[in-house]
């Protein structure tokens, strides 16, 4: 799961930026049979916040009993809660059939070196100034996502 989020978030990183009108872009896709929704709020081309939701269907993981679901939820929560730090929050939501993992990035507070150490970004010899909305959309669409800006 972490690799899925890491791969998607890595697509967001860019080297320069500018300001402008605030927009919200939602990119939807399917990664390894799981619904993946990335919501980005941007000012001009600069992404300010990003929320990734991964929806896991218990049946896809052959989880049938409540005990199996609870064990699975505990493992997922443990794995994702280790990512929490300044600028990154993790939430989980469950129903009888699904578990939603939501990772919320406040990009004004996230330290780039931390993103690199967690595998969300690659090391760069150049200074990273901001995350480009245009580049993010292009990356998601290249990976089969559909994006809509409001």
N, C-alpha and C positions, 0 to 999 in steps of 0.2 A: 504494500500500500504506500509506504513512504517513498518508494521509487517512483510510483505513479505521480504523486504530488511533486516530487523533486523534478521530474522530467517536465511536467507542465509549468511549474514555476520558473524553471530555467529558461523557458521560451520567453518569459516576460522581460528579461534583462536587456538593457540597451546602454549606449554610451553617451547620449546627449539629450537636451530637453528644451521645452518652451511652454508658455502659459496659454490660457484661453478659457473658453466656455466649459463649464463642467458637464460631463456626459457620463452615462452609465452604459456599459457594454456587457452583454451576457453571451458567453460562448458555451455551447452544449455539445457534448460528444459522448462516445462510449469507449471506455478503456478496459480491455480484458473483460467485457461483459458487464461492467459497472457503469452506471450513469455518472457523468462527471460534468459539473456546472461551474464555470469560472465567471464571477461577476467582478468587473473592474470599474472603479469610479476614477475619472480622469479630468484634469483641467488642461484643455488643449490636448497635447500629446503626452503629457506627464501623468502616469498612473499614480493616484494618491493612496487608494486602498484596493485590496484585492481579496476576494473571498472564494475559496474553492470548496465545493460540496461534492463529496463522493458518496453515492447511495449504493449500499451493499444489500442485496437481496439474500436473505438467509438460505433460501432454497438453492441458490446458485453455489452455495458452499456446503450443501447437504447437511444443514443444521436443522434438526427437527424438534428435539426436546428443548425444554426451557433451560436445562442444565448446559447443554451444548451452546445455546445462544448466549447465556450468561458468561460462560468461559471465553467465548469468542469476543464478546463485548469488552470484557476485562482486558484481554490481550490487546485489542485495538486501542482502547483508551490509554493503556500503559505506554504503548508505542508512540502514540501521537502526543500525549501529555508531556513527554520528554522534549518536545519541540518548543514548548511554551517559554517565552522570554519577552523582554521589552519589544513591543511591536508585533508579536505573534501570539494569537490566542487560539485555543482549540476547544470546540464544543462537539458534543455528540447528542444525537436524538435517536430514540428507538421507537419502533412500533412492533406489532406482533410479527410482521413480515420483513421489515427492513431496519437497517442501521444507517444513519447519516452522520458522516464525519465532516465537520466544517472547520477549515483552517482560515483564520482571518489575519491578514497582513496589513498593518498600518505602516506604509512605506516611508513615512516621515520619521519613524522611530526604529526601523529595522537596521541593524548594523550589517553591512555587506560581508564583512569577514565571518560573521556568524552564519550567514546564508551559505557561504562557501564551505565552512566546516560541517554544516548539516547536509551538504550535498544538494542544496537548492540552486546554487550558482557555481560557475566555474571561475577559477582564479584568472585574473586579468592583469596584464602589465599596464593597462590604461586605467585612468580614474573613471569609475562609473558614476555618472551624475544623476541619472534617473532611469525609470523604466518607461519605455515607449509604448503607447497604446497601439499605434499603427503596426509596430514590429510584433507586438503580442498577438494582435488579431491575425496577422499574416502567419505566424507560427502555429497558432491553434488551427486555422483553416488548412494549413499544409498537413496537419495531422488528423484531418477528417472532421473537425468541429465545425459547427455553423455558428456564426456570430451576428448579433443584432445590437446596434447602438441606438439608444433612446435619448 
